[in-house]
């Protein structure tokens, strides 16, 4: 008989002294499984495991997808990875047209695309639920401490220290150094065309270089060498190539992969920028006048420090600087200006390529833009460009705005859901998913912009395009919108105005000139030109 003690049930004894014990349940299950699988081959085991994992992957996708548009089933494990490597613009158009919310799942990453204008605004402005992630590997390439990855109060305070770099007063100081860049590269454009005998020449590489030079000189003036500018222009392409929406996991640590090269090049650029920041601090401490962004930034630091020192010394009459900021390290300056380069390089290269191509194909628009720029310079083609000129260029500004709408340099902005995000009453974006508001659909909404696929600068002058502010998502919205929303149109107007004064160009149309290639942003599939003097 069993007896009960304070320690529990004591098993019954038998006459031969043998005690019967009961195997724990987990061991029983393990034993049964081992016995069942003992006759299986390794191939059978492998296939079974793969089928179980594939089923789990499929069920997880279906659960995350819920009622929104997207493939009914996922290609096991990888999803549309090949399509992600070679994106087609028509595929993006189809995805946006499939519904206000749609999804894809590539490897472990679930991505929700937002094509509805109002939902895009909601994502841009929902800091509680989201944070910018650009693309997953961007955090490693740009470094986790970069300001664009901050959120809430930390982001707002850091950003406040940067806004002074984009006031009208600051912007006007950048124009002279930019004029030098334009003059230098337009000479190179003409020389390249002459060297090629005036035959059609692929100029996309040149457009990338001029925009890299424009950024680096605006950021650092003469603190950065021309050799460094050329090297960055040549190599930055590898950073862009690494910043795909989804990469193979851990590929950044595999030598000679795109992600490995992207990280390596980014680190080299960051080191170069940090050296420039240190040189700037030394120069500004000697009493130099600001001529570039880093000069302005360091001057604001110096003014802020002087103010705090006077207050600490008991000076109650100390005048508070307009832009009171803290001290920033060389590394912080380097990281910040690298994020500016990231934001500008591909976007501005795209905009420049389209701008020169579209105006060459529409000579009546170019003629009118050229006449306006000559008039504002008082008939003197060599007169330096000023902020006052820019503000009076009604037609040129309309051309720039229409270009930014017609071929937006940013088509979407990825965010990460920090927690479950009820983006609509019917659908909640799961925590850890990417949610990607798209800018293109709002900018091509026929209700806001009639005949949206036509390039029509007049819509900004005689039409009502200017009033469609909710559709104007070129620079995003919310706390993380683009700091350069004044800088970008200014530099585009300055570049095309200078080009209209100094050079002529011809675009050699091909059957693929109007096709759109997606490489971080939108580029013409083929863009061949030649340049000469007027």
N, C-alpha and C positions, 0 to 999 in steps of 0.2 A: 504493500500500500504506500501511497505517497503520503509524506508527512509535511506539515507546514511549520516552518520556523520563521524567526524574525528576518531571515535573509531571503525568504521566498520559498518556492516549491522545491523539495528535495526529491530527486528522481527515485522511483522504486528500485529495490534491490532484488536480485534473484539468488537462488540457492547456491549457484556456482561462484558467487562473489563478483560476477561481472556487472558493471554499472552501465546502463544504457544512456547515452548522451544524444542530444538533438543538435544537428548542424545549424548554424545561423542561416537565415533566409538568403542574404546576399551570396553566400558561398554556394547555396543550393542552386541559385539562378546561374551563377558563373559556371558551375559544374555542368548544368544542363546545356548552356550555350556552347561550352567547350566540346561536350559530347556531340552536340548537333553539328558543329562546324568541323569536327575532326576529319570528316570525309571530304571537305571542300578543298579545291586547289587554290593556289595563290591568286590565279586569274579570277576565279569565282568570287573570292573575297574582295579583290580590288574593284570589280565591276559592281558588287553590292554596295560597297562604301560610296563609290561615285554616284550611284543611283540615289542613295539616301541623301547625300549632300546636294545633289541636283534638285531633288524634290523639295528639300528645305529651302534652297535658294529660290526656287520658283514660288513656293507658298509665301515666303517672306516678301517677294516682289509684289505678288497679287495683293497681299494685305496692305503694303505701303501705298500701292497705286490707288486703291479704293475706287471712287467713281470718276476720277479725272481721266482725260484722254492719254493715250499712250499704247504701246504694243500690248496685245492681250496676254502674250507670254514672253518671257525673256529667254534669249539664247543662253543656255546654261553657263553659269559663272561669268563669262566675259561680257555678255550683252553686246550692244553694237560698238564694240571696241574698234573694229577696223574702220567703221564710218567716222568714229571720233578722231582717228588718226588722219583721215583724209576728208574733212568736212566739205559738204557741198551746200552752196547757198540755197539752192532749190529745196533741199531737205529741211533747212531752217524755216523757209517760208511755209512749207507744208506742216511743220511742227507747230508754228505759231497759229496757222489757220485751223488747226485741229480742235482748238478750244482755248478758253482763257487761262486754263491751267493744263499742262501736259507733263509727261514724265518719261525718263529713260533710266536705265540702271546699268552701269558699267562696272564690272567686277563687284567690289563691295560698296560702291558709291551710288546712292540713289539721288537723282537730280530732278527737281521740279522746275519747269520753265514757265514763266509768267508772261503772257502776251497782252493781257488786258491792261490798259492804261491806269485805271484806278487801283487795281491790285498791285501794279508795279509801284505806285506811290506808297501804298500801304507797306510793302516790303522795305522800301527805302527809309521809311520813317518809323520802323518797329525795332528800335534798339533793344527793347526788353527781350525780344524773341530771337533776334539775329545779330550777327556781326559780319563785317566784310571778310571774305576769305580769298577773293580774287580767284585763284585756282589753288587746290590743296598744296601743291609744292611751292607756291609763292612764299609761304611763310618761311620755308627753309632757305630759299634763294635770297629773299629780302631781309631775312633774320627776324625772329619772333618779336624783338623789341622795337621794330619799326613802328612809327606813329600810326600808320594806316590800320594796324591791327589792334590799336587801343579802342576802348569803348567807353561811353558814359562820360563822367567828369574828367578822367585822365585824357581822353581824346579831345574834349572841348578845350581844356587848358592848353594842350600842346598846339592845337589848331589856332587858338587865339594868338599864340606867338608867331604864327606864320601869316596871318591876314595882312599885317603891315607890309609884307613883301609884294602885295598886289594892289596897293592903292594907286591912284592916278599919279601921285608924286613919284612913287617908286618905279612904276611902269615907264614913266618918261625917261628915267635914267638908263634904262636898258636899251633904248632905241639906237643910240649912236653905235654901240658895239654890234648890234644886230645889222645895221646898215653896212658895216664892214664885212660881215659874213656874207650878206647878199652879193655885194660887189665882187668879193673874192670868188664865190662859187659860180656866179653868172659868167665870169671870165672863163672859168673851168668848163662850164657847159658848152660855151662857144668853141673853146679849144678842142674839146672832145669831139664835137660835131665836125670840125674842120679836119681833125686827124683821121676821121672815118670817111672823108671825102664827101660829106654832106648826105651820106646814105642814112636810112633809118637806123637809129641807135636805141638800145634798151636803156632807159634813164631811171628805172626804179631804184637801182643801187645809188645813183647820184642823189636822188631825192632823199634817200635814207641818210646819206652822208651830210647833206646840207642841214637837215633837221637835227641830226646829232650835234653838228658844229654849232647850230643855233642854240640848242639847249645848253651845251657845255659852256659856251661863251657867255650866255645869259646867266648861267649859274655862277661861273668862276672867272669870267673875264680872261685876263692874261695869266692867271695862276695856273692854268692848264695848258700844256704844250700842244702844238698842232699834231705832233706824232701821237700823243695820247688821244686826241680827238679822233684821228684816223683809225687808230687801233680799236677804240670803243665802237666807232661806227661799223667797222668790219666785223667785230666779234659779237656785238649785241644781238645780232640775228640769232646766235646760238642760245641766248637767254630766252628770246621769244619762242624759239622752237621747243624749249623745255617746258614752257608754261601752257601746256595743253590742259583742257578741262579735266581729263582723267589720264593719269600715267600708270604704267605698270608698277605695282608696289615695290618699294625699296630700290628702284632703278637708279636713284641718285647715287647709290653707293657702288654701282657697277661701272668700272672704268670705261670711258669712251661712249657711253650711252648719251642720249640727248640731255637727260637730267643731270648727269655727271658733268658734262660740258657746261651746262647752264649755271650750275652752282660755282664751278671753277671760274668762269668769266665774271660772274657777279662779284665774287670775292675780290678779284683783281680790280674791278671798277671801284668798289667800295674803298679799297686801300688807296687808290689814286685820288679819290674825292677827299678822303681824310687828310692826305698831304696838302691838298689845295686849301682845305679849311684852316689848317695850321698856318700856312703861308699868309692867308688872308688876315688872321688875327694879328700876326706880327706886323703886317703892312698897315692895317687900320690903327694899331696902337701908335704908329708913328705920325698920325694925323692926316692920312690920305682921305680923299673924297670918294664916296661910294660910286661905283660904276656897274655893279652886277648884283645879283641876288644875295650872294654870300656876304658882300660888303654891307649891304643894307641890313642884313640880319645881325652881323657882328656890331655894326654901329648901334642898333637898337639894344643889344646886350650892354654895350659900353655906356650908353645913355641911362639905361636902367640901373646899372651898378653905381654910376655916379650919383644918381638920385637917391638910392638907398643909403649910400655912404653919407650924404648930406643930411638925410633924415636921422640917421643913427648918431650924427654929430650934434643933433639938436637944432638944425636949421629948419625952422617952421615955414620959411618962405620958399623952400625948394619947389621948383616947377616940375610937376609930374609929367613924364614923357607920354606922348600919344600912344606909344606901343610899349607898355611896361611889361617886360618879360624876364625870365630867369636866365641863368647862364646855360648854354648848351655845349656839350663836349664835341670834340672833332668827330667822334664816331656817330653821335646823334645827327650832326650836320650832314655827314656823309650818307647815312642811312636815309635821311629825309630827302636829300637831293637825288639819291638813287631812285626813290619812289616817284619823284617828279619825272625823272628820265623814263621810268617804266610807264608812267601815265602818258607821256608825250611822244615817245619815239615812234612807235608803230602807228598811233593815232594821227600824228602830224605828218608822217610819211605817206599814209593813206590819203589824207586830205590834200596834200601837195600834189600827189600824183593825179588825183581826180581833177583838181582845180586847173592844172595846166592842160590836161586832156580836154576837159569840157569846154574851156574857153577857146582852145584851138579849133574845136569842132563847131563853135558858135561864134564866128568872127564879128557878128553884129553886137554881141554882148561885150566881147573884148574891146572893140572899137569905142563903145560908149564908156567902158571902164577906163580906158587909156585917156580919153578926152577929159574925163572928170579929174583924174589924177594930175594931168598936165595943168588944168585950170587951177586946181587948189595949190599948185606950186608956182602960180603966177607965170606960167609959161617956161619956167626954168627947170629942165629935166633933172639937173644935178642938185636941186635944192633938197637939203636933208629933211627927212620925214619927222613930223612932230605929232604930239597928241592932239593939238588943236586941228591939224589937218585931218587926222583920223575922224574926229567928231563931225566934220563937215562933209565926209564922203558918203553921201546918202546911197548912191547906187552901188558903190564898191561894197559897202556894208551889207546891202541886200544880196549881192552875189555871194558873199561869204556865208551869210545865214542860210541861203538856199542850198549852198554846197553842203553845209553841216546837216541840213535836213534831208537832202536828196541822197547823199552817201555818208551817213553818220559814221564818224571815226570810232565810235564805241557802240556796239550793237547789243551788249548785255553786260551786267555787273553781278558776278556771283556773290552770294551770301551763304552763311552757314546757320542752320537753325540750332540755337543754343539749347532749346527745349521745344517740346511739342508746340507748334505754331498754328492756331486756328485761323488760317488765312481767309476762309469763308465759313459760313454756317455749316456747309456740307462737307468741308474737307479740312483736315489738320495735317500739316506737314510734319512728318516724324522727326524727332530730335536726331541730330547728326546728319540730316540730309542737307544737300545743297539746294538753295532756292534762288533762281536766277531771273530777276526782272529784265525784260527785254525792252530796248529803247526803239528799235526799228519800227515795230507795228504802230506805235503812237505817232511817229514822225511821217508815216505813210497812211494815216487814217484819212480816207476821202472826205469824211464829214468835216474835218478840221482843215485839210489842205486839198481842195478840189484838184483832180488830175494829179495825184501825188507822184506818179512816175514820170512827170514832165519837169524839166528844170526850168523854173520860171521865177526869176528874181523879182518881177513886178508884184508878186503876191505879198511881198514885204513892204511895198510902197503904196500901191493903190488898193490892194486887197486887205483882208483882215487877219492875215497870218500872225501878226504881232500880238494879237489878243489871245491866241491859243496857248496860253502859258502852261496849262496842264499837260499839253501834248509835247511841249518843248523839253524833252528828256535827254538832250544831247549831253548835258553835264550832270545827269542824275538829279537827285532831290534828297532832302533831309539832312541829317547831321554830317553825313559823309559825302555830300555833293562836292563837285570839283572846285577846288580853290581857284583854278585858272579860267573861270568863265568869262573874265574880262581880258585876260592875257591872250587866250587862243584867238579870238576874232581880231584882236589888235595885230598880232604877229602875222596872221594870214593876210590881212589887208595890207600890211607893210610890205610883205614879200611880193604879192601879186602886183601891187602898185609900183614897186621898184622894178620888177621884171617888165612891166608894161612900158616903163620909161626907158629902160636900158637895152632890151633885146627883143628880137622876134623869135617865134618858134612855130613849128609845124608838127602836127600830130599825124602819123601815118596809120590810118585806120586799117584794121584787119577784121575778118569775120568774128574774131574773139575779143575785140577791144572793149565791147560793152558787157562781156561776160564777167561775172563777179567771182573772184577767188577769195576764199576765207583763209586768212593767216593772221590770227589774233584779231584782225579787223577786216575791212573790205578793201580789196585791191582790184584793179583791172586785171583780167587774165593776161593780157598783152598790152604793153604801153610803150610804143616806139616813137621817138621824136628826133628832131634836130633843131639846133639853135644857131642864130646868127645875129649880127649887129643890125640895127635899123638903118 
